[in-house]
Amino acid sequence: MSDLSSEKLIEIWDELPEPLKQKTLEYIERLVDTSKKIQGETSEEKIKRRLKGFGSWKGKIHIADDFDEPLDDFKEYMSSETSI
């Protein structure tokens, strides 16, 4: 990191209130930890991580057959709507 970037980070850091400094520090620590994990991954682990996108829940979510059927709670409302 260049000195200019370090100086800018220090300026921003000094302006933050204490609670935000703590949250920022925790976030940076998570970023460093995640970066270390990713660097140490095997090729199989990298593939698994990439597969967590679209379609990764395929076959794990089931919708009931009567999903589109009217709810019992609205039967009275639905019957009064049709008679108008």
PyMOL commands that set and color helices and strands:
alter all, ss='L'
color gray80, all
select helices_A, chain A and resi 3-15+18-39+43-50+72-82
alter helices_A, ss='H'
color red, helices_A
deselect
rebuild
show_as cartoon
